Amino acid sequence: LRFLFEKIKSIINSANNDAITINNKGVVIIEDSDIISTRRNGISVRNGSTLIMNSGSIESQEAGIAGFKDSVIVINDGTITSFDNGPIMGNGSAAGSANDGTNMTVIMNGGLLRGQIQTSGYIACGVYIPNTGSFTMNGGTIVSDGCGICMRGGQVNLNGGTIVASGTSGVKGK
């Protein structure tokens, strides 16, 4: 099943829901859309699903895009802003768990990722992959109040683009 979102606004105010969840090998292409999640993640990509963002914007309180088991996230253009975490984030849960975070693949060809903090005790990150997977940056810009890329397992390939991280050494938080 493949969806193309064009010129939509999705606003979710529930503390228990993301604006959009892609599951079970689904494919979603974002074009000229504004997606806003005021409480959780903008988009969750789960169980072998794929998200391709060609243009538009995602704003979220937590992750702009949250990747889980075997997810593929491709950012060609657009802006993703997170207010209390990271624009693109994986999940550190072990293989086989309900929130399995293994084998997340992120490819950034363009666009802007902005990691900001509103709530005390949080540290921003541009891209956070805590489990197995890969991040490839071919272009675009990452701007973060904390670190630019936090990769705890897997591989980072930097082929182009700009990373601006204004974090302070030794700061601890969520």
mmCIF file of the C-alpha atoms, coordinates in Angstrom:
data_MODEL
# 
_entry.id   MODEL 
# 
loop_
_atom_site.group_PDB 
_atom_site.id 
_atom_site.type_symbol 
_atom_site.label_atom_id 
_atom_site.label_alt_id 
_atom_site.label_comp_id 
_atom_site.label_asym_id 
_atom_site.label_entity_id 
_atom_site.label_seq_id 
_atom_site.pdbx_PDB_ins_code 
_atom_site.Cartn_x 
_atom_site.Cartn_y 
_atom_site.Cartn_z 
_atom_site.occupancy 
_atom_site.B_iso_or_equiv 
_atom_site.pdbx_formal_charge 
_atom_site.auth_seq_id 
_atom_site.auth_comp_id 
_atom_site.auth_asym_id 
_atom_site.auth_atom_id 
_atom_site.pdbx_PDB_model_num 
ATOM 1   C CA . LEU A 1 1   ? 0.000  0.000  0.000  1.00 0.00 ? 1   LEU A CA 1 
ATOM 2   C CA . ARG A 1 2   ? 1.453  3.355  -1.001 1.00 0.00 ? 2   ARG A CA 1 
ATOM 3   C CA . PHE A 1 3   ? 0.215  6.799  0.009  1.00 0.00 ? 3   PHE A CA 1 
ATOM 4   C CA . LEU A 1 4   ? 1.125  10.220 -1.308 1.00 0.00 ? 4   LEU A CA 1 
ATOM 5   C CA . PHE A 1 5   ? 0.302  13.056 1.095  1.00 0.00 ? 5   PHE A CA 1 
ATOM 6   C CA . GLU A 1 6   ? -0.064 16.373 -0.699 1.00 0.00 ? 6   GLU A CA 1 
ATOM 7   C CA . LYS A 1 7   ? -0.954 19.691 0.926  1.00 0.00 ? 7   LYS A CA 1 
ATOM 8   C CA . ILE A 1 8   ? -2.394 18.272 4.138  1.00 0.00 ? 8   ILE A CA 1 
ATOM 9   C CA . LYS A 1 9   ? -2.318 19.392 7.732  1.00 0.00 ? 9   LYS A CA 1 
ATOM 10  C CA . SER A 1 10  ? -2.406 16.746 10.420 1.00 0.00 ? 10  SER A CA 1 
ATOM 11  C CA . ILE A 1 11  ? -2.700 18.019 13.982 1.00 0.00 ? 11  ILE A CA 1 
ATOM 12  C CA . ILE A 1 12  ? -2.695 15.527 16.852 1.00 0.00 ? 12  ILE A CA 1 
ATOM 13  C CA . ASN A 1 13  ? -3.112 16.747 20.428 1.00 0.00 ? 13  ASN A CA 1 
ATOM 14  C CA . SER A 1 14  ? -3.212 13.366 22.152 1.00 0.00 ? 14  SER A CA 1 
ATOM 15  C CA . ALA A 1 15  ? -0.333 12.375 24.444 1.00 0.00 ? 15  ALA A CA 1 
ATOM 16  C CA . ASN A 1 16  ? -0.758 8.782  23.237 1.00 0.00 ? 16  ASN A CA 1 
ATOM 17  C CA . ASN A 1 17  ? -0.593 9.199  19.458 1.00 0.00 ? 17  ASN A CA 1 
ATOM 18  C CA . ASP A 1 18  ? 1.768  10.267 16.708 1.00 0.00 ? 18  ASP A CA 1 
ATOM 19  C CA . ALA A 1 19  ? 0.413  12.383 13.837 1.00 0.00 ? 19  ALA A CA 1 
ATOM 20  C CA . ILE A 1 20  ? 1.061  9.526  11.360 1.00 0.00 ? 20  ILE A CA 1 
ATOM 21  C CA . THR A 1 21  ? 2.183  5.903  11.821 1.00 0.00 ? 21  THR A CA 1 
ATOM 22  C CA . ILE A 1 22  ? 3.441  3.866  8.856  1.00 0.00 ? 22  ILE A CA 1 
ATOM 23  C CA . ASN A 1 23  ? 3.405  0.127  9.555  1.00 0.00 ? 23  ASN A CA 1 
ATOM 24  C CA . ASN A 1 24  ? 3.871  -3.318 7.974  1.00 0.00 ? 24  ASN A CA 1 
ATOM 25  C CA . LYS A 1 25  ? 6.005  -2.407 4.931  1.00 0.00 ? 25  LYS A CA 1 
ATOM 26  C CA . GLY A 1 26  ? 3.909  0.624  3.999  1.00 0.00 ? 26  GLY A CA 1 
ATOM 27  C CA . VAL A 1 27  ? 5.360  3.402  1.851  1.00 0.00 ? 27  VAL A CA 1 
ATOM 28  C CA . VAL A 1 28  ? 4.488  7.081  2.376  1.00 0.00 ? 28  VAL A CA 1 
ATOM 29  C CA . ILE A 1 29  ? 5.748  9.955  0.234  1.00 0.00 ? 29  ILE A CA 1 
ATOM 30  C CA . ILE A 1 30  ? 5.441  13.468 1.684  1.00 0.00 ? 30  ILE A CA 1 
ATOM 31  C CA . GLU A 1 31  ? 5.113  16.391 -0.765 1.00 0.00 ? 31  GLU A CA 1 
ATOM 32  C CA . ASP A 1 32  ? 4.091  19.979 0.087  1.00 0.00 ? 32  ASP A CA 1 
ATOM 33  C CA . SER A 1 33  ? 2.574  18.928 3.411  1.00 0.00 ? 33  SER A CA 1 
ATOM 34  C CA . ASP A 1 34  ? 2.682  20.431 6.879  1.00 0.00 ? 34  ASP A CA 1 
ATOM 35  C CA . ILE A 1 35  ? 2.502  17.825 9.637  1.00 0.00 ? 35  ILE A CA 1 
ATOM 36  C CA . ILE A 1 36  ? 2.266  18.975 13.252 1.00 0.00 ? 36  ILE A CA 1 
ATOM 37  C CA . SER A 1 37  ? 2.291  16.823 16.371 1.00 0.00 ? 37  SER A CA 1 
ATOM 38  C CA . THR A 1 38  ? 1.904  18.860 19.547 1.00 0.00 ? 38  THR A CA 1 
ATOM 39  C CA . ARG A 1 39  ? 2.528  15.996 21.982 1.00 0.00 ? 39  ARG A CA 1 
ATOM 40  C CA . ARG A 1 40  ? 4.476  13.101 20.449 1.00 0.00 ? 40  ARG A CA 1 
ATOM 41  C CA . ASN A 1 41  ? 6.212  12.133 17.194 1.00 0.00 ? 41  ASN A CA 1 
ATOM 42  C CA . GLY A 1 42  ? 5.329  13.619 13.828 1.00 0.00 ? 42  GLY A CA 1 
ATOM 43  C CA . ILE A 1 43  ? 5.674  10.316 11.959 1.00 0.00 ? 43  ILE A CA 1 
ATOM 44  C CA . SER A 1 44  ? 6.574  6.827  13.207 1.00 0.00 ? 44  SER A CA 1 
ATOM 45  C CA . VAL A 1 45  ? 7.998  4.410  10.630 1.00 0.00 ? 45  VAL A CA 1 
ATOM 46  C CA . ARG A 1 46  ? 7.667  0.764  11.771 1.00 0.00 ? 46  ARG A CA 1 
ATOM 47  C CA . ASN A 1 47  ? 8.188  -2.849 10.664 1.00 0.00 ? 47  ASN A CA 1 
ATOM 48  C CA . GLY A 1 48  ? 9.914  -2.552 7.306  1.00 0.00 ? 48  GLY A CA 1 
ATOM 49  C CA . SER A 1 49  ? 8.066  0.600  6.223  1.00 0.00 ? 49  SER A CA 1 
ATOM 50  C CA . THR A 1 50  ? 9.462  3.473  4.169  1.00 0.00 ? 50  THR A CA 1 
ATOM 51  C CA . LEU A 1 51  ? 9.036  7.243  4.396  1.00 0.00 ? 51  LEU A CA 1 
ATOM 52  C CA . ILE A 1 52  ? 10.234 9.507  1.580  1.00 0.00 ? 52  ILE A CA 1 
ATOM 53  C CA . MET A 1 53  ? 10.067 13.250 2.237  1.00 0.00 ? 53  MET A CA 1 
ATOM 54  C CA . ASN A 1 54  ? 10.384 15.371 -0.903 1.00 0.00 ? 54  ASN A CA 1 
ATOM 55  C CA . SER A 1 55  ? 9.099  18.693 0.468  1.00 0.00 ? 55  SER A CA 1 
ATOM 56  C CA . GLY A 1 56  ? 6.982  20.189 3.227  1.00 0.00 ? 56  GLY A CA 1 
ATOM 57  C CA . SER A 1 57  ? 7.489  20.384 6.968  1.00 0.00 ? 57  SER A CA 1 
ATOM 58  C CA . ILE A 1 58  ? 7.153  18.297 10.098 1.00 0.00 ? 58  ILE A CA 1 
ATOM 59  C CA . GLU A 1 59  ? 7.013  19.865 13.566 1.00 0.00 ? 59  GLU A CA 1 
ATOM 60  C CA . SER A 1 60  ? 6.820  17.752 16.701 1.00 0.00 ? 60  SER A CA 1 
ATOM 61  C CA . GLN A 1 61  ? 7.302  17.885 20.414 1.00 0.00 ? 61  GLN A CA 1 
ATOM 62  C CA . GLU A 1 62  ? 9.325  14.649 20.406 1.00 0.00 ? 62  GLU A CA 1 
ATOM 63  C CA . ALA A 1 63  ? 10.833 13.036 17.273 1.00 0.00 ? 63  ALA A CA 1 
ATOM 64  C CA . GLY A 1 64  ? 9.968  14.601 13.926 1.00 0.00 ? 64  GLY A CA 1 
ATOM 65  C CA . ILE A 1 65  ? 10.407 11.125 12.429 1.00 0.00 ? 65  ILE A CA 1 
ATOM 66  C CA . ALA A 1 66  ? 10.813 8.081  14.683 1.00 0.00 ? 66  ALA A CA 1 
ATOM 67  C CA . GLY A 1 67  ? 12.314 4.971  13.069 1.00 0.00 ? 67  GLY A CA 1 
ATOM 68  C CA . PHE A 1 68  ? 11.815 1.419  14.292 1.00 0.00 ? 68  PHE A CA 1 
ATOM 69  C CA . LYS A 1 69  ? 12.619 -2.105 13.029 1.00 0.00 ? 69  LYS A CA 1 
ATOM 70  C CA . ASP A 1 70  ? 13.835 -2.233 9.412  1.00 0.00 ? 70  ASP A CA 1 
ATOM 71  C CA . SER A 1 71  ? 12.555 1.277  8.684  1.00 0.00 ? 71  SER A CA 1 
ATOM 72  C CA . VAL A 1 72  ? 13.847 3.312  5.746  1.00 0.00 ? 72  VAL A CA 1 
ATOM 73  C CA . ILE A 1 73  ? 13.727 7.110  5.920  1.00 0.00 ? 73  ILE A CA 1 
ATOM 74  C CA . VAL A 1 74  ? 14.780 9.223  2.925  1.00 0.00 ? 74  VAL A CA 1 
ATOM 75  C CA . ILE A 1 75  ? 14.904 13.021 3.237  1.00 0.00 ? 75  ILE A CA 1 
ATOM 76  C CA . ASN A 1 76  ? 15.243 14.750 -0.144 1.00 0.00 ? 76  ASN A CA 1 
ATOM 77  C CA . ASP A 1 77  ? 14.006 18.194 0.947  1.00 0.00 ? 77  ASP A CA 1 
ATOM 78  C CA . GLY A 1 78  ? 11.784 19.895 3.492  1.00 0.00 ? 78  GLY A CA 1 
ATOM 79  C CA . THR A 1 79  ? 12.178 20.956 7.119  1.00 0.00 ? 79  THR A CA 1 
ATOM 80  C CA . ILE A 1 80  ? 11.864 18.737 10.191 1.00 0.00 ? 80  ILE A CA 1 
ATOM 81  C CA . THR A 1 81  ? 11.807 20.436 13.608 1.00 0.00 ? 81  THR A CA 1 
ATOM 82  C CA . SER A 1 82  ? 11.735 18.784 17.022 1.00 0.00 ? 82  SER A CA 1 
ATOM 83  C CA . PHE A 1 83  ? 11.160 20.885 20.137 1.00 0.00 ? 83  PHE A CA 1 
ATOM 84  C CA . ASP A 1 84  ? 12.295 18.420 22.830 1.00 0.00 ? 84  ASP A CA 1 
ATOM 85  C CA . ASN A 1 85  ? 14.337 15.694 21.158 1.00 0.00 ? 85  ASN A CA 1 
ATOM 86  C CA . GLY A 1 86  ? 15.576 15.079 17.630 1.00 0.00 ? 86  GLY A CA 1 
ATOM 87  C CA . PRO A 1 87  ? 14.197 15.595 14.133 1.00 0.00 ? 87  PRO A CA 1 
ATOM 88  C CA . ILE A 1 88  ? 15.130 11.990 13.263 1.00 0.00 ? 88  ILE A CA 1 
ATOM 89  C CA . MET A 1 89  ? 15.351 9.426  16.046 1.00 0.00 ? 89  MET A CA 1 
ATOM 90  C CA . GLY A 1 90  ? 15.642 5.683  16.368 1.00 0.00 ? 90  GLY A CA 1 
ATOM 91  C CA . ASN A 1 91  ? 14.627 3.496  19.283 1.00 0.00 ? 91  ASN A CA 1 
ATOM 92  C CA . GLY A 1 92  ? 17.176 1.662  21.412 1.00 0.00 ? 92  GLY A CA 1 
ATOM 93  C CA . SER A 1 93  ? 14.881 -1.266 22.235 1.00 0.00 ? 93  SER A CA 1 
ATOM 94  C CA . ALA A 1 94  ? 16.317 -4.725 21.579 1.00 0.00 ? 94  ALA A CA 1 
ATOM 95  C CA . ALA A 1 95  ? 15.450 -6.980 18.650 1.00 0.00 ? 95  ALA A CA 1 
ATOM 96  C CA . GLY A 1 96  ? 12.134 -8.726 19.160 1.00 0.00 ? 96  GLY A CA 1 
ATOM 97  C CA . SER A 1 97  ? 10.729 -6.188 21.639 1.00 0.00 ? 97  SER A CA 1 
ATOM 98  C CA . ALA A 1 98  ? 7.496  -4.258 21.043 1.00 0.00 ? 98  ALA A CA 1 
ATOM 99  C CA . ASN A 1 99  ? 9.499  -1.162 20.029 1.00 0.00 ? 99  ASN A CA 1 
ATOM 100 C CA . ASP A 1 100 ? 12.319 -3.001 18.244 1.00 0.00 ? 100 ASP A CA 1 
ATOM 101 C CA . GLY A 1 101 ? 14.759 -0.367 17.030 1.00 0.00 ? 101 GLY A CA 1 
ATOM 102 C CA . THR A 1 102 ? 17.066 -2.508 14.902 1.00 0.00 ? 102 THR A CA 1 
ATOM 103 C CA . ASN A 1 103 ? 18.204 -1.919 11.312 1.00 0.00 ? 103 ASN A CA 1 
ATOM 104 C CA . MET A 1 104 ? 17.026 1.654  10.814 1.00 0.00 ? 104 MET A CA 1 
ATOM 105 C CA . THR A 1 105 ? 18.289 3.236  7.563  1.00 0.00 ? 105 THR A CA 1 
ATOM 106 C CA . VAL A 1 106 ? 18.319 7.018  7.103  1.00 0.00 ? 106 VAL A CA 1 
ATOM 107 C CA . ILE A 1 107 ? 19.450 8.770  3.904  1.00 0.00 ? 107 ILE A CA 1 
ATOM 108 C CA . MET A 1 108 ? 19.580 12.574 3.862  1.00 0.00 ? 108 MET A CA 1 
ATOM 109 C CA . ASN A 1 109 ? 20.009 14.101 0.405  1.00 0.00 ? 109 ASN A CA 1 
ATOM 110 C CA . GLY A 1 110 ? 18.798 17.598 1.284  1.00 0.00 ? 110 GLY A CA 1 
ATOM 111 C CA . GLY A 1 111 ? 16.507 19.526 3.567  1.00 0.00 ? 111 GLY A CA 1 
ATOM 112 C CA . LEU A 1 112 ? 16.886 20.970 7.058  1.00 0.00 ? 112 LEU A CA 1 
ATOM 113 C CA . LEU A 1 113 ? 16.783 19.143 10.397 1.00 0.00 ? 113 LEU A CA 1 
ATOM 114 C CA . ARG A 1 114 ? 16.368 21.373 13.481 1.00 0.00 ? 114 ARG A CA 1 
ATOM 115 C CA . GLY A 1 115 ? 16.759 19.949 16.995 1.00 0.00 ? 115 GLY A CA 1 
ATOM 116 C CA . GLN A 1 116 ? 15.662 22.399 19.685 1.00 0.00 ? 116 GLN A CA 1 
ATOM 117 C CA . ILE A 1 117 ? 14.821 22.251 23.389 1.00 0.00 ? 117 ILE A CA 1 
ATOM 118 C CA . GLN A 1 118 ? 11.856 23.813 25.185 1.00 0.00 ? 118 GLN A CA 1 
ATOM 119 C CA . THR A 1 119 ? 11.716 21.671 28.324 1.00 0.00 ? 119 THR A CA 1 
ATOM 120 C CA . SER A 1 120 ? 14.413 21.772 30.980 1.00 0.00 ? 120 SER A CA 1 
ATOM 121 C CA . GLY A 1 121 ? 16.412 18.539 31.293 1.00 0.00 ? 121 GLY A CA 1 
ATOM 122 C CA . TYR A 1 122 ? 16.405 17.577 27.611 1.00 0.00 ? 122 TYR A CA 1 
ATOM 123 C CA . ILE A 1 123 ? 19.332 17.642 25.186 1.00 0.00 ? 123 ILE A CA 1 
ATOM 124 C CA . ALA A 1 124 ? 18.688 18.132 21.479 1.00 0.00 ? 124 ALA A CA 1 
ATOM 125 C CA . CYS A 1 125 ? 20.134 15.937 18.760 1.00 0.00 ? 125 CYS A CA 1 
ATOM 126 C CA . GLY A 1 126 ? 19.874 16.248 14.978 1.00 0.00 ? 126 GLY A CA 1 
ATOM 127 C CA . VAL A 1 127 ? 19.961 12.517 14.208 1.00 0.00 ? 127 VAL A CA 1 
ATOM 128 C CA . TYR A 1 128 ? 19.888 9.844  16.918 1.00 0.00 ? 128 TYR A CA 1 
ATOM 129 C CA . ILE A 1 129 ? 20.388 6.173  16.029 1.00 0.00 ? 129 ILE A CA 1 
ATOM 130 C CA . PRO A 1 130 ? 20.859 4.173  19.249 1.00 0.00 ? 130 PRO A CA 1 
ATOM 131 C CA . ASN A 1 131 ? 20.655 0.704  17.719 1.00 0.00 ? 131 ASN A CA 1 
ATOM 132 C CA . THR A 1 132 ? 21.887 -1.047 14.564 1.00 0.00 ? 132 THR A CA 1 
ATOM 133 C CA . GLY A 1 133 ? 21.412 0.810  11.314 1.00 0.00 ? 133 GLY A CA 1 
ATOM 134 C CA . SER A 1 134 ? 22.955 3.477  9.144  1.00 0.00 ? 134 SER A CA 1 
ATOM 135 C CA . PHE A 1 135 ? 22.885 7.204  8.485  1.00 0.00 ? 135 PHE A CA 1 
ATOM 136 C CA . THR A 1 136 ? 24.092 8.584  5.150  1.00 0.00 ? 136 THR A CA 1 
ATOM 137 C CA . MET A 1 137 ? 24.295 12.342 4.605  1.00 0.00 ? 137 MET A CA 1 
ATOM 138 C CA . ASN A 1 138 ? 24.720 13.425 0.987  1.00 0.00 ? 138 ASN A CA 1 
ATOM 139 C CA . GLY A 1 139 ? 23.467 16.986 1.453  1.00 0.00 ? 139 GLY A CA 1 
ATOM 140 C CA . GLY A 1 140 ? 21.227 19.210 3.526  1.00 0.00 ? 140 GLY A CA 1 
ATOM 141 C CA . THR A 1 141 ? 21.750 20.850 6.899  1.00 0.00 ? 141 THR A CA 1 
ATOM 142 C CA . ILE A 1 142 ? 21.490 19.679 10.508 1.00 0.00 ? 142 ILE A CA 1 
ATOM 143 C CA . VAL A 1 143 ? 21.197 22.404 13.174 1.00 0.00 ? 143 VAL A CA 1 
ATOM 144 C CA . SER A 1 144 ? 20.991 21.292 16.805 1.00 0.00 ? 144 SER A CA 1 
ATOM 145 C CA . ASP A 1 145 ? 21.065 22.882 20.256 1.00 0.00 ? 145 ASP A CA 1 
ATOM 146 C CA . GLY A 1 146 ? 22.897 19.710 21.344 1.00 0.00 ? 146 GLY A CA 1 
ATOM 147 C CA . CYS A 1 147 ? 24.810 17.237 19.180 1.00 0.00 ? 147 CYS A CA 1 
ATOM 148 C CA . GLY A 1 148 ? 24.500 16.921 15.405 1.00 0.00 ? 148 GLY A CA 1 
ATOM 149 C CA . ILE A 1 149 ? 24.600 13.118 15.091 1.00 0.00 ? 149 ILE A CA 1 
ATOM 150 C CA . CYS A 1 150 ? 24.513 10.576 17.909 1.00 0.00 ? 150 CYS A CA 1 
ATOM 151 C CA . MET A 1 151 ? 25.170 7.093  16.508 1.00 0.00 ? 151 MET A CA 1 
ATOM 152 C CA . ARG A 1 152 ? 25.447 4.309  19.068 1.00 0.00 ? 152 ARG A CA 1 
ATOM 153 C CA . GLY A 1 153 ? 25.387 1.305  16.782 1.00 0.00 ? 153 GLY A CA 1 
ATOM 154 C CA . GLY A 1 154 ? 25.801 1.054  13.060 1.00 0.00 ? 154 GLY A CA 1 
ATOM 155 C CA . GLN A 1 155 ? 27.470 3.170  10.421 1.00 0.00 ? 155 GLN A CA 1 
ATOM 156 C CA . VAL A 1 156 ? 27.662 6.881  9.527  1.00 0.00 ? 156 VAL A CA 1 
ATOM 157 C CA . ASN A 1 157 ? 28.535 7.983  5.970  1.00 0.00 ? 157 ASN A CA 1 
ATOM 158 C CA . LEU A 1 158 ? 29.144 11.722 5.534  1.00 0.00 ? 158 LEU A CA 1 
ATOM 159 C CA . ASN A 1 159 ? 29.376 12.631 1.843  1.00 0.00 ? 159 ASN A CA 1 
ATOM 160 C CA . GLY A 1 160 ? 28.177 16.235 1.939  1.00 0.00 ? 160 GLY A CA 1 
ATOM 161 C CA . GLY A 1 161 ? 25.980 18.693 3.780  1.00 0.00 ? 161 GLY A CA 1 
ATOM 162 C CA . THR A 1 162 ? 26.417 20.905 6.844  1.00 0.00 ? 162 THR A CA 1 
ATOM 163 C CA . ILE A 1 163 ? 26.191 20.122 10.563 1.00 0.00 ? 163 ILE A CA 1 
ATOM 164 C CA . VAL A 1 164 ? 25.924 22.938 13.130 1.00 0.00 ? 164 VAL A CA 1 
ATOM 165 C CA . ALA A 1 165 ? 25.821 21.688 16.737 1.00 0.00 ? 165 ALA A CA 1 
ATOM 166 C CA . SER A 1 166 ? 25.892 24.176 19.594 1.00 0.00 ? 166 SER A CA 1 
ATOM 167 C CA . GLY A 1 167 ? 25.843 21.754 22.527 1.00 0.00 ? 167 GLY A CA 1 
ATOM 168 C CA . THR A 1 168 ? 27.915 22.247 25.656 1.00 0.00 ? 168 THR A CA 1 
ATOM 169 C CA . SER A 1 169 ? 30.387 19.556 26.707 1.00 0.00 ? 169 SER A CA 1 
ATOM 170 C CA . GLY A 1 170 ? 29.447 17.594 29.839 1.00 0.00 ? 170 GLY A CA 1 
ATOM 171 C CA . VAL A 1 171 ? 25.719 18.456 29.788 1.00 0.00 ? 171 VAL A CA 1 
ATOM 172 C CA . LYS A 1 172 ? 23.456 15.596 30.925 1.00 0.00 ? 172 LYS A CA 1 
ATOM 173 C CA . GLY A 1 173 ? 19.766 15.097 30.238 1.00 0.00 ? 173 GLY A CA 1 
ATOM 174 C CA . LYS A 1 174 ? 17.133 13.169 28.332 1.00 0.00 ? 174 LYS A CA 1 
# 
